[in-house]
Structure formats: structure tokens, C-alpha cells
Amino acid sequence: MSMVKVTFTLDDETVEQLRKAAARLAKAQSRVVREAIREYAARIGRLSEQERRHFLEVFDRVVPAIPTRPVAQVERELAQIRGARRSGGRRRRTR
């Protein structure tokens, strides 16, 4: 793996945490940063536990509220909506 030298500006607290982590793990600070970035990048796009619980609660609340209608009734309603759109929608102006 090739290495590229970069410069970042970090606050004092972050630098102290980096130094402590590197010492505790007996690893170079640059290695700790690389590993932390890899772990962070792997989590991007994943839900946190709090987000996951929230979405499950919403799902559990919304799914039972979905009305059950015969497919034929739904198809008729969709056909009416499509027909209205094709014919220009409403015939009168709304104020």
C-alpha cells in the first residue's frame, strides 16, 4: 500500500485522545488514524441503533393502518386518476 503524507489541523482534545489511543494500543498515531477512518467509512450509510428503533416503531405503527381494499377497487381508482391527468385535470379554475 502506498502512503501519502497529509496535513490536518486537530483540536487539542482530539490530539490528546489520539496520543492516548496510540499509546494504549502500542500503535503509531498514523495507524490509529487510518484504522479509525476505515471503521468510520464502513459505518457510513448504516443506521444507528436509535435510528433503527425509530424506523421499526414507525413501521409497526403505519403498516396496520394501511387500508385493505379489493385490488379491483384500487385499479379503478388509479384508472380514474390517470384519466383525469391525461384529460388536463380539473375543468374549472381554483381560487
Summary of the structure (lengths in Angstrom):
residues: 95
radius of gyration: 28.1
end to end distance: 66.7
largest distance: 76.4
contacts: 141
relative contact order: 0.04
helix: 65%
strand: 0%
